Amino acid sequence: MTVPERVVDLRSDTVTLPPPEMRRAIADAEVGDDVYGEDPSVNRLEELAAERFGKEAAVLVPSGTMANLLALLAQAPRGHKILVGDRSDIFLWEAGGASVAGGLIYEPIRTNPDGALDEQQIEAVLYGRDDPQRAPPAVICLENTHGMCGGRLLPQDHLDAIRRFANSEGLSVHLDGARIFNAAVASGLEVAKLAAPADSVCFCLSKGLAAPVGSVVVGNAELVARARRLRRLLGGGMRQAGFIAAAGLFALEKMVDRLREDHLNARRLGEGIRRLPGVRLDPGEVETNIVFWTLDGDRPHVSAVLQALEERGVRMLELDRGRIRAVTHYGIEPDDVARAVEVVGEVLERV
Ligand SMILES: *Cc1c(COP(=O)(O)O)cnc(C)c1O
């Protein structure tokens, strides 16, 4: 077997490397001490983010995980419940931070295939909320696009319904928008429109937008001020963070529109893999840059398939047991997609 000359890494859009122009923007960044509020690049990024999202303020943080944690801690007092999708990143992939660091209680809610939460279950868990035997609810969390649901677009009318519901119950709404720009590009709606029903929104600069690091929390001035203090508390106050912000500014200005190429590539990938024998993949589920597929019944163990792909220079990930994920992103070209489909076909024939 020949050693692959080029690795097609489809494990995640977090493996993106910064484009050459972004690296230059980082090198040339104007910087200062951001803990003193004196980093001009960070200030510009936070202003731009707030403006894009139609909110009062924004704060740059090291990661999406910290962004979600700060947004939740800024809105929910200790001992309160946060209603989270049982397939959400907040519930599954963030090490229980809201509980450990914030004394919050996760109330997992069934998630529909499109990422929407089961509204009847939300009503059911809020029933009797004033009973002193119960922990009171504080925040409902949503995710758009929804990662574990395959990058699906959260239906906007669901977000509106959750907003009305939260208003009637005196709760706030948090939107984990790690990939909200994918949602904006795929739906044709502005991020401000997608974010409007939420009190707080987080987004990642470090995924499809190709910045090396960084996420942002947006919301009203009071919420963001609280998040800023909590960022310090958790050790996320950074000094010359303008080097990160410069990449973020470049990402917001130059990297958003090209996400449509990733979506096109994901559709091509899905179409290609779907035609292979022994594979289950619903092309209707590929709405943005994520493709999930599984092997039919008595196929070999998934880890053997992934290992064989790896040996041929194609990387994918088993995320849930038996579910293989491939994510398109900056750096993945149509030729890479064709190569990946070919290699998956080869491997399924031989393994
Ligand atoms: C990636 C991701 C996060 C966490 O971001 P990190 O920067 O990896 O901490 C949160 N929510 C969703 C939906 C994500 O996809």
The ligand as an SDF file (V2000), in Angstrom:
LIG
                    3D

 15 15  0  0  0  0  0  0  0  0999 V2000
  -17.3570   23.1630   19.5610 C   0  0  0  0  0  0  0  0  0  0  0  0
  -18.6120   23.4740   20.2760 C   0  0  0  0  0  0  0  0  0  0  0  0
  -18.5810   24.0340   21.5550 C   0  0  0  0  0  0  0  0  0  0  0  0
  -17.3110   24.1880   22.3640 C   0  0  0  0  0  0  0  0  0  0  0  0
  -16.3240   24.9250   21.7670 O   0  0  0  0  0  0  0  0  0  0  0  0
  -14.7930   24.7170   22.2210 P   0  0  0  0  0  0  0  0  0  0  0  0
  -14.1110   25.8950   21.6360 O   0  0  0  0  0  0  0  0  0  0  0  0
  -14.3670   23.4000   21.6740 O   0  0  0  0  0  0  0  0  0  0  0  0
  -14.7470   24.7500   23.7080 O   0  0  0  0  0  0  0  0  0  0  0  0
  -19.7860   24.3570   22.1290 C   0  0  0  0  0  0  0  0  0  0  0  0
  -20.9410   24.1360   21.5130 N   0  0  0  0  0  0  0  0  0  0  0  0
  -21.0160   23.5950   20.2890 C   0  0  0  0  0  0  0  0  0  0  0  0
  -22.3390   23.3860   19.6400 C   0  0  0  0  0  0  0  0  0  0  0  0
  -19.8420   23.2380   19.6270 C   0  0  0  0  0  0  0  0  0  0  0  0
  -19.9120   22.6860   18.4160 O   0  0  0  0  0  0  0  0  0  0  0  0
  1  2  1  0
  2  3  1  0
  2 14  2  0
  3  4  1  0
  3 10  2  0
  4  5  1  0
  5  6  1  0
  6  7  2  0
  6  8  1  0
  6  9  1  0
 10 11  1  0
 11 12  2  0
 12 13  1  0
 12 14  1  0
 14 15  1  0
M  END
$$$$
